[in-house]
Amino acid sequence: MSPRQFYERKKESFQLELLTSCLDSARPITVSDVHRPGLALAGFTKIFLAERIQILGETEMLFLETLEERERLKAIDRLFIHDIPCIIVAKGLEFPSYLTERGEKAGVPVFRTPLSTTPFIHRLTEFLEEAFAPRTHIHGSLVDVYGVGLLITGKSGIGKSECALDLVERGHRLVADDLVIVTRRHNELVGEASRHLKDHMEIRGIGIIDIRRMFGIRAITRTKRIAVEVRLREWARDVDYDRLGLEERMTTILGMKVPVVTMPIIPGKNITVLAEVVAMNHLLRIHGLRPAETLNENLIQLMKGNKSTEAEISEAPPPEGGGR
């Protein structure tokens, strides 16, 4: 992202004022972190993070005011020794005119915002994290089922939208249908609908329907963390479907592991109820309850108990007096 693109996208919400005539920098904005160059102004530039947006707040400006004119100019020069994308003066503070002069000479845009430094940094970081977050598009439906984000996938025409519609009719919430935009944020996968398709579904034989108007505002939600992928596929004899649930199968989306449940489709199978069971089973796993593993352990203990009982019977002495 160039400083020009940043300015055009956020000049209103951040109330940005352009202090230099230049708006194009030789260095683009490439990271979501920002930097307050107080140490660099003081003379320590060994760990100066030049790739970040430089924020000058009240602390930095007060420090510059304590310096004599010659030292103040040298301190500002230390910023422009490095290739930086841009500088933002926070809190609407007054600044030395030399700052913009050096910005003009170096081709580095200088902005100012009336927002307080710390809240502005939080908002700026949030925007940059969103802008630089890895994202992809997945063909499927995303539904919030009991608070669990189920990503329903499968080949075209297999019934993803119909399953999502049935879940909505049963009181769950639609996030996206047909095209799910997946973003990796803070080691979580968050799904949402495209702005053109949100709240709408395509049902073969019916056409486009508006979920929000048909089922009400409670039937939709804008974003949801993806917890489980439910993969629909036509039933086949040669496919190894999971029948015990002892091993959690995973898929990878944007470098992150996500549990995946492959659901065979056959006539008469209620996929909607099974999807609800997948969500509830996931909630049990979160709370440390794993029914398949518990049953397996109980069976093992039962078999061990039967073997010890058989051993005790075989080693027992014969009854006194013999027997017929």
N, C-alpha and C positions, 0 to 999 in steps of 0.2 A: 504494500500500500504506500503510495506516495504522500508526502505532506499535503499536496493539493487535494488528493482524494479524501484524506482525513478532514481537511478544513471544510470541503464542500458537504461532507456527510454530517459533520457534528458542529458546524459553526453556530447553528441556532440553539441546539440543546445545551451546548457548553458555553454559549454566548462568547464565542471566540472573536477577538479583534486582531486583525493583521497589522503588525507594527512595522513590517518591512514591505518594500515593493515586490520583493522576490517571493514566489510561492513554490518554486520548484527547487528541490534539493538534490544534490548529487547522490545522497544516500537515502534510500527508501526506509520506511518503518517496517521492520521485519520481526519484531518480538513484542510480546504482550506486557513485558515489565517496563517500568519507568525508573528514572534515576534522578536523585537530588544531588547535584554536584558540589555540595558544601566543602568537602575535603579538597576537591580539585581547585576551587577558588582560593583555598588556604595554602595551596602549593603541593599537595600530595596527589599525584596523578598516576601512581603505579597501577591502581586497579580501577581506573576510570572506565566506565561502561559506555563507550561511545555509540554503540548500536541502538541505545535506548533513547526515547524522548526525554529531554532534560527539563526538569521542573524547578523553577526558582520560586520559593515561597518567602515568607516573612523572615525566616531565619537567615537565608542567604542574602536578602536585601539589607538586613540590619548589619550583617557582617561587612558587606561592601561599604556601607556608610561609615564604618569605623576606620576605614583605610584612607590614607592620603591619596590624592588624585593619581599620582604616578603608580602607586601600588594597586589602586583600584583598576587601572587600565591593564596592568600586567595580569591581575587575577582574571579579568574577563578574557584576555588573550589566551589563557590556558584552556578555556573551553573550546576555542576555535582552532587550536592546534590539531585537534582530532576531527575526523569526518563525522558529524552528528546530523541526524535527520531534521530536527527542529528544536526550538526552545519555547517553553510556555511559562509566562509569568502569571502566577496565581494571585487571587485575592484582590485583583485590580490595583496592584501596588505600583507606585512610581518606580522608575528604573533609570539608570544612567543612560544618556543618549548614546554613549559609546557602544552600548550593547547592540543597538539596532544598526549602528554604523558598521560594526564588525560583522553583523549578520548579513548586511548588504554586500560587503566585500567578499565574504566567504560563500555567499549563495546559500545561506541557512535561514529559513523562515523563522521569524520570531512572532509569537502570538501572546495575547493576554486574555485572561478570563476573570470575571468578578467573583467566581466561586471560591470558597475557602479551600485552602491547600489540601488538607487531608480528605474531606469529602470529594473534592475534585479528583484526587488521585484514585480513590476507590471507584468512582464512576468511569474514569478513563481506563483503568485496568480492566474493569468488567467489559467495557466495549472492545478493548483490544483482544482480550481472551476469546470473546465471541467471534471477532473478525478472523483470528488466526487459528481457531479450533479446527482440527481435522474433521471433515464431513464427507458423507457419501449418500447415495440414494439407493433405496431398496424397494423392489416391487413387492408390495404386500399390504397388510393392514395392521394397524397398531391400536389396541384396545386396552383400557384400564379396567382390569377385572379384579375386584376386591383389593384394589390398591396395587396390584401387580401389573406391570406393563408387558402384555403378551404381543409379540411380533408374529403375526400369522403369515407364513410364506408358502409358496408352492407354485406350480406351473400355472400358466394362464388358463382360466376356465374351470379350475378345480373346486372353487367354492369359497375362496378367502373372504370376499365381500359378503356373501350370504351368511357365513359364520359370524363375521363381525356384526352384521345387521341383527342377527338373532341374539347376540350378546347384548347389544344396545336395547333391544326389545325386552330383555330380561333385567334391565336396570343398570347395566354397566355403561361405561363412557367411551365414546369414539375419540381417538386422537387423529388418526389419518387413515385414508383408504386409497388404495391403488399405488400411491407413491409416498413413501415415508422418507423424510429427510432426517438422517442420523448424524448427530454431532457428538464428538468426544469432548466432554467437559469435566475437569477435575477427576479423571479416571472413572467417569460414568458415561454411558451411552444414552443420550437423550434424543427422543424421536418427536417429530412434529410434522404437520402437513404443510405442503406448499401453499403459498398465499392465494393461489388461484383455485385450489381444490378443497380448501378447508371447509369442514362442515358438510361436504357433499360425498355421495357414494354413487357408484354406477352398478346397477343390478341388471344382469342380462334378462331381457324379456320385459323389463319395466322402464329402464333408462336411468336418468340422473334424478336422485332424490335429495332433498335438503333435510339433514338429520336434525339440525337445531330447530327448524320450524315445525318439523313433524313430531319430534319427541320432547322438545323443550331444551332449555339451556343446560339442564342437569345431565343431558345425554352426551355432552361433549366436554373435552378439556383440550387446552392448547398444546401442552407438552407433557411427556411422561418418560421416566427412565425405563429403558428396555431391560427387563429382568430375565425373560425366557423367550426363546424362539420356538413357536409351534409350527412344525414343518408338515404340511399336508401333502400326501402322495397316494396315488392309486395303489390298492393292495396288490401284492405279488407274492407268490409262494417262496421265491428265492431270496427275499429280503429278510435280513436278520433284525426283526423288531425287538425292542427291549421288553421282556416279559416280567422281569423281577424288579428292576429299578435299583439294583445294587451298585451299578456303575453309572455315575453322572456323565452323560455324553455332552461334549462341548462343541461349539462352533466359534469362529473368530470373526469379529467385526471391528474394523479400524484398529487392529492389533490387540483387542481385548477379548477375553474368553467369555462366552455367554452360554448358559445351559440350553440344550436343544432337545426337543421331544418330537420324534417322528411319528405322525399319526396316520395310520393306514385308513383310506377311505373305501368303505364298502356300503352297499345299499342297506338302509335301516339303522346305521350307526349314528348316534346322537353326538355329533362333533362338538356342539355347543356345550353340553353338559361335561364332556371330557375336557374341554378347554377350561371350564370352571374348576374342575378337579386338578388340572395342572397348576392353576394359580394357587389353590388352597394347599396343594402338596408343597409348592415352593415356599409358602408362608411357614409351613411346618418345618421345613429344612432350615429356614432362617432362625427358627427358635430351637434348633438342635434336635428336632424330632424326625427320625428317619424310619418309617414303618417297615420298609423292606429289610433294612439292616437289623432292626429289633427282632423281627420274625425269624430272620436267618440265625441270629444268636440263640434265640429260644429253641429252635430246632436242633442246633448243634448241642446245646446243653441237654435237651431231651434225649438225643441219641447217645450222648456220653452217659446219661443216667441209665438208659436201658442196657448198655454194655456192662456197667458196673453191677447192675442187678443180675444179669445173666451170669456174670463171673461169680457172684456170691452164691447163686443157686448151684452152679457146677462144683464149687469147692465145698459145699456144705456136706457134713458126714451123713451117711444113711441113717434113717430112723432106727431106734432100738427095736429089736425083735424081728428085724427084717421085714419083708412084705411080699405079697403075692404079685 
